[in-house]
Amino acid sequence: MVVRNGRAGGAWVAVAAVLLVGGCSAPADDDAPGGGGGDPAETVRDAAEGLARAGSARASTSMEMASGGTRVTIRGEGSYDFRLRTGSLQVVLPKDAAGESAHRPITELLAPGALYMKNRGAGVPADKWVRVDTTTLDDGNLVTGGATDPAAAAELLRGARGVTYVGETELAGEKVRHYRGTADIGEAARLASPQVRGALAAAAKGFTTDTVPFDAFLDETGRLRKVRHRFSFSNQGRTVAVASTTLLYGFGARVTVELPARKDIYAGKIKA
């Protein structure tokens, strides 16, 4: 199934627009053998634990949005600490998305329950940060920031069901195992780690259909190397399709995140 008719679809598109301006297989038996002879559903559900054991990683993100024949891609690069649930990304906006030839990257800091953005534009002073409470977002920051929080991307797999083992493939010169299925957001929220639970619980309430198709790629040690989620919702009669991809590599990378002081957080009105 595909996620459709998000209750705050208009808000998601509005946030994505501000950033740009300033399918489904039939369910399979979860007990079918997967890579290495294990249960593919359990293997995927354990992906978040594998990342916590790894500690940290470099991350590349891609968010593709398509609506009415228009397609844009927002890309991000950074690092993430899966034990502390903190990270940073430099998010690059598409060229000419606002009629300009270039845009300053948006710096995003990810923390439990919060998203901080700098160079946010739309009337925000250049030296100020915008703070968003992700537990109040109808998508739990799966879409809003232009990059899915890597922890949320992994924790969403705790709700995996109808999982099939597609086969072995190669990613960045390493062998990985490819799994496909759908994730139940409500179930993922129930099983998620405390730091991520609030955001996923908000997402579970914000979607009218709470299953999300995914493709996940794990290495031989059970670390999630790549995950692609496909969201779809209706906004003002138009279907907006979003494909969010998170690529993880460089495990053990040093991650330093210093959250902004209260005085550096913009409290004024943000222009749409």
KOLKEFI-767633 format. One record per residue (C-alpha): x, y, z. Coordinates in nm, 4 decimals. Example, Ala and Ser with C-alpha at 12.3 -4.5 7.8 and 13.67 -1.06 7.14 Angstrom:
2
<pt X="1.2300" Y="-0.4500" Z="0.7800"/>
<pt X="1.3670" Y="-0.1060" Z="0.7140"/>
REM end
This chain:
272
<pt X="0.0000" Y="0.0000" Z="0.0000"/>
<pt X="0.0987" Y="0.3622" Z="-0.0420"/>
<pt X="0.0549" Y="0.6352" Z="0.2156"/>
<pt X="-0.2179" Y="0.8676" Z="0.0921"/>
<pt X="-0.4234" Y="1.1626" Z="0.2055"/>
<pt X="-0.2065" Y="1.2885" Z="0.4891"/>
<pt X="-0.4263" Y="1.5068" Z="0.7081"/>
<pt X="-0.1694" Y="1.7851" Z="0.6932"/>
<pt X="-0.0647" Y="1.7274" Z="0.3333"/>
<pt X="-0.0914" Y="2.0987" Z="0.2619"/>
<pt X="0.1472" Y="2.1768" Z="0.5470"/>
<pt X="0.4039" Y="1.9288" Z="0.4208"/>
<pt X="0.3953" Y="2.0734" Z="0.0718"/>
<pt X="0.4146" Y="2.4258" Z="0.2139"/>
<pt X="0.7246" Y="2.3410" Z="0.4151"/>
<pt X="0.8831" Y="2.1677" Z="0.1189"/>
<pt X="0.8027" Y="2.4688" Z="-0.0984"/>
<pt X="0.9710" Y="2.6981" Z="0.1523"/>
<pt X="1.2808" Y="2.4803" Z="0.1381"/>
<pt X="1.2756" Y="2.5008" Z="-0.2392"/>
<pt X="1.2153" Y="2.8781" Z="-0.2448"/>
<pt X="1.4425" Y="3.0831" Z="0.0394"/>
<pt X="0.4637" Y="0.1147" Z="-0.5268"/>
<pt X="0.3870" Y="-0.1880" Z="-0.3647"/>
<pt X="0.4452" Y="-0.5667" Z="-0.3820"/>
<pt X="0.1979" Y="-0.8218" Z="-0.2536"/>
<pt X="0.2690" Y="-0.9203" Z="0.1090"/>
<pt X="0.4797" Y="-1.2299" Z="0.1488"/>
<pt X="0.5096" Y="-1.4778" Z="0.4320"/>
<pt X="0.7237" Y="-1.3196" Z="0.7055"/>
<pt X="0.8623" Y="-1.6631" Z="0.7878"/>
<pt X="1.0097" Y="-1.7179" Z="0.4415"/>
<pt X="1.3871" Y="-1.7654" Z="0.4632"/>
<pt X="1.5966" Y="-1.4581" Z="0.3944"/>
<pt X="1.9656" Y="-1.3883" Z="0.3470"/>
<pt X="2.1714" Y="-1.6119" Z="0.5706"/>
<pt X="1.8709" Y="-1.8372" Z="0.6370"/>
<pt X="1.7016" Y="-1.6014" Z="0.8863"/>
<pt X="1.3529" Y="-1.4560" Z="0.8981"/>
<pt X="1.3661" Y="-1.1544" Z="0.6619"/>
<pt X="1.1119" Y="-0.9559" Z="0.8664"/>
<pt X="1.3071" Y="-1.0014" Z="1.1894"/>
<pt X="1.6316" Y="-0.9164" Z="1.0121"/>
<pt X="1.4899" Y="-0.5857" Z="0.8901"/>
<pt X="1.3239" Y="-0.5047" Z="1.2235"/>
<pt X="1.6625" Y="-0.5400" Z="1.3934"/>
<pt X="1.8272" Y="-0.2848" Z="1.1621"/>
<pt X="1.7976" Y="-0.0010" Z="1.4153"/>
<pt X="1.9720" Y="-0.2121" Z="1.6809"/>
<pt X="2.2522" Y="-0.2859" Z="1.4362"/>
<pt X="2.3103" Y="0.0858" Z="1.3845"/>
<pt X="2.3120" Y="0.1483" Z="1.7599"/>
<pt X="2.5833" Y="-0.1153" Z="1.7926"/>
<pt X="2.7798" Y="0.0501" Z="1.5105"/>
<pt X="2.7563" Y="0.3806" Z="1.6967"/>
<pt X="2.7795" Y="0.6367" Z="1.4197"/>
<pt X="2.8068" Y="0.6796" Z="1.0437"/>
<pt X="2.8368" Y="0.9244" Z="0.7608"/>
<pt X="2.5066" Y="0.9832" Z="0.5825"/>
<pt X="2.3897" Y="1.0907" Z="0.2391"/>
<pt X="2.0238" Y="1.1680" Z="0.1833"/>
<pt X="1.8054" Y="1.2263" Z="-0.1180"/>
<pt X="1.4430" Y="1.3341" Z="-0.1234"/>
<pt X="1.2643" Y="1.3289" Z="-0.4581"/>
<pt X="0.9276" Y="1.5003" Z="-0.4874"/>
<pt X="0.6968" Y="1.4676" Z="-0.7863"/>
<pt X="0.3631" Y="1.6376" Z="-0.8464"/>
<pt X="0.1806" Y="1.7463" Z="-1.1611"/>
<pt X="0.4696" Y="1.6564" Z="-1.3895"/>
<pt X="0.7202" Y="1.8534" Z="-1.1799"/>
<pt X="1.0028" Y="1.6666" Z="-1.0103"/>
<pt X="1.2629" Y="1.8111" Z="-0.7727"/>
<pt X="1.5368" Y="1.6524" Z="-0.5615"/>
<pt X="1.6796" Y="1.7786" Z="-0.2323"/>
<pt X="2.0141" Y="1.6280" Z="-0.1267"/>
<pt X="2.1952" Y="1.6169" Z="0.2048"/>
<pt X="2.5358" Y="1.5149" Z="0.3417"/>
<pt X="2.6489" Y="1.4770" Z="0.7012"/>
<pt X="2.6930" Y="1.2370" Z="0.9907"/>
<pt X="2.4812" Y="1.0802" Z="1.2622"/>
<pt X="2.5308" Y="0.9307" Z="1.6101"/>
<pt X="2.2824" Y="0.6452" Z="1.6519"/>
<pt X="2.3435" Y="0.6141" Z="2.0254"/>
<pt X="2.2843" Y="0.9788" Z="2.1120"/>
<pt X="2.0331" Y="1.0263" Z="1.8266"/>
<pt X="2.2038" Y="1.3454" Z="1.7153"/>
<pt X="2.3470" Y="1.4450" Z="1.3794"/>
<pt X="2.4041" Y="1.7194" Z="1.1279"/>
<pt X="2.3299" Y="1.7555" Z="0.7576"/>
<pt X="2.4045" Y="2.0112" Z="0.4890"/>
<pt X="2.0911" Y="2.0125" Z="0.2756"/>
<pt X="2.1281" Y="2.1380" Z="-0.0818"/>
<pt X="1.8252" Y="2.2797" Z="-0.2589"/>
<pt X="1.7581" Y="2.2194" Z="-0.6291"/>
<pt X="1.9022" Y="2.4742" Z="-0.8699"/>
<pt X="1.6508" Y="2.7329" Z="-0.9884"/>
<pt X="1.3807" Y="2.6053" Z="-0.7540"/>
<pt X="1.3087" Y="2.9688" Z="-0.6632"/>
<pt X="1.4083" Y="3.1245" Z="-0.9923"/>
<pt X="1.7669" Y="3.1662" Z="-0.8777"/>
<pt X="2.0848" Y="3.0036" Z="-1.0045"/>
<pt X="2.2170" Y="2.9022" Z="-0.6637"/>
<pt X="2.1048" Y="2.8689" Z="-0.3035"/>
<pt X="2.2976" Y="2.8510" Z="0.0200"/>
<pt X="2.2836" Y="2.5045" Z="0.1763"/>
<pt X="2.0606" Y="2.4700" Z="0.4795"/>
<pt X="2.2385" Y="2.3407" Z="0.7891"/>
<pt X="2.0214" Y="2.0990" Z="0.9826"/>
<pt X="2.0905" Y="1.9696" Z="1.3327"/>
<pt X="1.8969" Y="1.6607" Z="1.4357"/>
<pt X="1.8242" Y="1.5843" Z="1.8009"/>
<pt X="1.5639" Y="1.3803" Z="1.9901"/>
<pt X="1.2313" Y="1.5553" Z="1.9339"/>
<pt X="1.3805" Y="1.8549" Z="1.7531"/>
<pt X="1.5051" Y="1.9796" Z="1.4165"/>
<pt X="1.7214" Y="2.2941" Z="1.3970"/>
<pt X="1.7718" Y="2.4748" Z="1.0648"/>
<pt X="2.0102" Y="2.7564" Z="0.9700"/>
<pt X="2.0074" Y="2.9505" Z="0.6415"/>
<pt X="1.6400" Y="2.8721" Z="0.6455"/>
<pt X="1.5609" Y="3.1862" Z="0.4450"/>
<pt X="1.2068" Y="3.3210" Z="0.4195"/>
<pt X="1.2699" Y="3.6178" Z="0.6477"/>
<pt X="1.4854" Y="3.4406" Z="0.9068"/>
<pt X="1.8037" Y="3.6370" Z="0.9939"/>
<pt X="2.1189" Y="3.4747" Z="0.8580"/>
<pt X="2.2684" Y="3.4278" Z="1.2049"/>
<pt X="1.9590" Y="3.2654" Z="1.3561"/>
<pt X="1.8336" Y="2.9093" Z="1.3804"/>
<pt X="1.4775" Y="2.7837" Z="1.3415"/>
<pt X="1.3727" Y="2.5121" Z="1.5857"/>
<pt X="1.0938" Y="2.2689" Z="1.5002"/>
<pt X="0.9421" Y="2.0276" Z="1.7523"/>
<pt X="0.9279" Y="1.7058" Z="1.5506"/>
<pt X="0.6730" Y="1.5519" Z="1.7869"/>
<pt X="0.4217" Y="1.8095" Z="1.6615"/>
<pt X="0.4823" Y="1.7455" Z="1.2916"/>
<pt X="0.2206" Y="1.5307" Z="1.1211"/>
<pt X="0.4980" Y="1.3427" Z="0.9421"/>
<pt X="0.7376" Y="1.3224" Z="1.2404"/>
<pt X="1.0115" Y="1.4764" Z="1.0240"/>
<pt X="0.9993" Y="1.1909" Z="0.7756"/>
<pt X="0.9454" Y="1.4530" Z="0.5030"/>
<pt X="0.9368" Y="1.8061" Z="0.6466"/>
<pt X="1.3093" Y="1.8797" Z="0.6713"/>
<pt X="1.3834" Y="1.7775" Z="0.3142"/>
<pt X="1.5811" Y="1.4844" Z="0.4566"/>
<pt X="1.4500" Y="1.1983" Z="0.6676"/>
<pt X="1.6172" Y="1.1783" Z="1.0081"/>
<pt X="1.8477" Y="0.8719" Z="0.9737"/>
<pt X="1.7340" Y="0.7350" Z="1.3106"/>
<pt X="1.3681" Y="0.7710" Z="1.2133"/>
<pt X="1.4396" Y="0.6030" Z="0.8787"/>
<pt X="1.5853" Y="0.3021" Z="1.0612"/>
<pt X="1.3331" Y="0.2952" Z="1.3458"/>
<pt X="1.0490" Y="0.2961" Z="1.0940"/>
<pt X="1.1671" Y="-0.0503" Z="0.9906"/>
<pt X="1.0695" Y="-0.1846" Z="1.3342"/>
<pt X="0.7186" Y="-0.1960" Z="1.1890"/>
<pt X="0.8275" Y="-0.4035" Z="0.8881"/>
<pt X="0.5837" Y="-0.6617" Z="0.7586"/>
<pt X="0.5241" Y="-0.8543" Z="0.4374"/>
<pt X="0.9026" Y="-0.8652" Z="0.3972"/>
<pt X="1.0698" Y="-1.0541" Z="0.1150"/>
<pt X="1.4388" Y="-1.1214" Z="0.0602"/>
<pt X="1.5115" Y="-0.9941" Z="-0.2907"/>
<pt X="1.8696" Y="-1.1159" Z="-0.3114"/>
<pt X="2.2313" Y="-1.0193" Z="-0.2774"/>
<pt X="2.3711" Y="-0.7161" Z="-0.4578"/>
<pt X="2.6658" Y="-0.4784" Z="-0.4366"/>
<pt X="2.6730" Y="-0.1314" Z="-0.2851"/>
<pt X="2.9868" Y="0.0835" Z="-0.2933"/>
<pt X="3.1956" Y="-0.2267" Z="-0.3595"/>
<pt X="3.0489" Y="-0.4282" Z="-0.0707"/>
<pt X="2.7999" Y="-0.7125" Z="-0.0724"/>
<pt X="2.4628" Y="-0.6283" Z="0.0791"/>
<pt X="2.1321" Y="-0.8093" Z="0.1163"/>
<pt X="1.8239" Y="-0.6469" Z="-0.0334"/>
<pt X="1.4875" Y="-0.6681" Z="0.1445"/>
<pt X="1.1515" Y="-0.5277" Z="0.0384"/>
<pt X="0.8285" Y="-0.4795" Z="0.2293"/>
<pt X="0.6038" Y="-0.2273" Z="0.4009"/>
<pt X="0.6440" Y="-0.0564" Z="0.7368"/>
<pt X="0.3520" Y="0.0012" Z="0.9712"/>
<pt X="0.4153" Y="0.3455" Z="1.1253"/>
<pt X="0.1967" Y="0.2805" Z="1.4294"/>
<pt X="0.3736" Y="-0.0453" Z="1.5093"/>
<pt X="0.7117" Y="0.1186" Z="1.4544"/>
<pt X="0.6184" Y="0.3975" Z="1.6958"/>
<pt X="0.5162" Y="0.1444" Z="1.9595"/>
<pt X="0.8480" Y="-0.0398" Z="1.9327"/>
<pt X="1.0777" Y="0.2570" Z="1.8684"/>
<pt X="1.3488" Y="0.3757" Z="2.1042"/>
<pt X="1.2329" Y="0.6493" Z="2.3463"/>
<pt X="1.4234" Y="0.9268" Z="2.1633"/>
<pt X="1.2405" Y="0.8620" Z="1.8354"/>
<pt X="0.9064" Y="0.7355" Z="1.9642"/>
<pt X="0.7396" Y="1.0781" Z="1.9928"/>
<pt X="0.8143" Y="1.1759" Z="1.6327"/>
<pt X="0.6950" Y="0.8430" Z="1.4910"/>
<pt X="0.3842" Y="0.8527" Z="1.7102"/>
<pt X="0.3034" Y="1.1924" Z="1.5579"/>
<pt X="0.3546" Y="1.0496" Z="1.2101"/>
<pt X="0.1274" Y="0.7555" Z="1.2903"/>
<pt X="-0.1511" Y="1.0007" Z="1.3769"/>
<pt X="-0.0791" Y="1.2288" Z="1.0801"/>
<pt X="-0.1208" Y="0.9686" Z="0.8067"/>
<pt X="-0.4628" Y="0.8266" Z="0.7237"/>
<pt X="-0.2952" Y="0.5128" Z="0.5861"/>
<pt X="-0.0049" Y="0.4151" Z="0.8033"/>
<pt X="0.1953" Y="0.1771" Z="0.5855"/>
<pt X="0.5023" Y="0.2844" Z="0.3894"/>
<pt X="0.6713" Y="0.0721" Z="0.1192"/>
<pt X="1.0473" Y="0.0353" Z="0.1601"/>
<pt X="1.3597" Y="-0.1205" Z="0.0160"/>
<pt X="1.6343" Y="-0.1891" Z="0.2718"/>
<pt X="1.9926" Y="-0.3012" Z="0.2152"/>
<pt X="2.1905" Y="-0.4569" Z="0.5028"/>
<pt X="2.5496" Y="-0.5735" Z="0.5127"/>
<pt X="2.6716" Y="-0.9075" Z="0.6513"/>
<pt X="2.6947" Y="-0.7673" Z="1.0049"/>
<pt X="2.3340" Y="-0.6481" Z="1.0016"/>
<pt X="2.4129" Y="-0.2791" Z="0.9575"/>
<pt X="2.1656" Y="-0.0825" Z="0.7477"/>
<pt X="2.3553" Y="0.0577" Z="0.4506"/>
<pt X="2.0705" Y="0.2016" Z="0.2462"/>
<pt X="1.6964" Y="0.2441" Z="0.2879"/>
<pt X="1.4414" Y="0.3941" Z="0.0523"/>
<pt X="1.0900" Y="0.4824" Z="0.1697"/>
<pt X="0.8105" Y="0.5853" Z="-0.0651"/>
<pt X="0.5490" Y="0.8240" Z="0.0678"/>
<pt X="0.2449" Y="0.9519" Z="-0.1192"/>
<pt X="-0.0276" Y="1.1906" Z="-0.0107"/>
<pt X="-0.2961" Y="1.4110" Z="-0.1589"/>
<pt X="-0.2755" Y="1.7895" Z="-0.1505"/>
<pt X="-0.5520" Y="2.0048" Z="-0.2985"/>
<pt X="-0.6561" Y="1.7277" Z="-0.5345"/>
<pt X="-0.3000" Y="1.6482" Z="-0.6450"/>
<pt X="-0.1046" Y="1.3398" Z="-0.5520"/>
<pt X="0.2433" Y="1.4219" Z="-0.4254"/>
<pt X="0.4909" Y="1.1350" Z="-0.4387"/>
<pt X="0.8003" Y="1.1473" Z="-0.2193"/>
<pt X="1.0880" Y="0.8988" Z="-0.2315"/>
<pt X="1.3309" Y="0.9395" Z="0.0571"/>
<pt X="1.6653" Y="0.7594" Z="0.0419"/>
<pt X="1.9237" Y="0.7383" Z="0.3214"/>
<pt X="2.2698" Y="0.5991" Z="0.2491"/>
<pt X="2.5000" Y="0.5102" Z="0.5418"/>
<pt X="2.8758" Y="0.4529" Z="0.5279"/>
<pt X="3.1964" Y="0.5360" Z="0.7181"/>
<pt X="3.0771" Y="0.3678" Z="1.0360"/>
<pt X="3.2499" Y="0.4878" Z="1.3503"/>
<pt X="3.2909" Y="0.8406" Z="1.2121"/>
<pt X="3.3282" Y="1.1132" Z="1.4713"/>
<pt X="3.0072" Y="1.3124" Z="1.5157"/>
<pt X="3.0075" Y="1.6489" Z="1.6918"/>
<pt X="2.6783" Y="1.8341" Z="1.7290"/>
<pt X="2.6503" Y="2.1560" Z="1.9283"/>
<pt X="2.2908" Y="2.2667" Z="1.9592"/>
<pt X="2.2282" Y="2.6435" Z="1.9350"/>
<pt X="2.1752" Y="2.8545" Z="2.2462"/>
<pt X="1.8288" Y="2.9885" Z="2.3149"/>
<pt X="1.9359" Y="3.3412" Z="2.2161"/>
<pt X="2.0343" Y="3.2153" Z="1.8703"/>
<pt X="1.6938" Y="3.0658" Z="1.7929"/>
<pt X="1.4609" Y="3.2807" Z="1.5830"/>
<pt X="1.1273" Y="3.3427" Z="1.7518"/>
<pt X="0.9660" Y="3.5605" Z="1.4843"/>
<pt X="0.7201" Y="3.4795" Z="1.2121"/>
<pt X="0.8440" Y="3.2650" Z="0.9241"/>
<pt X="0.7259" Y="3.3670" Z="0.5797"/>
<pt X="0.5760" Y="3.0962" Z="0.3607"/>
REM end
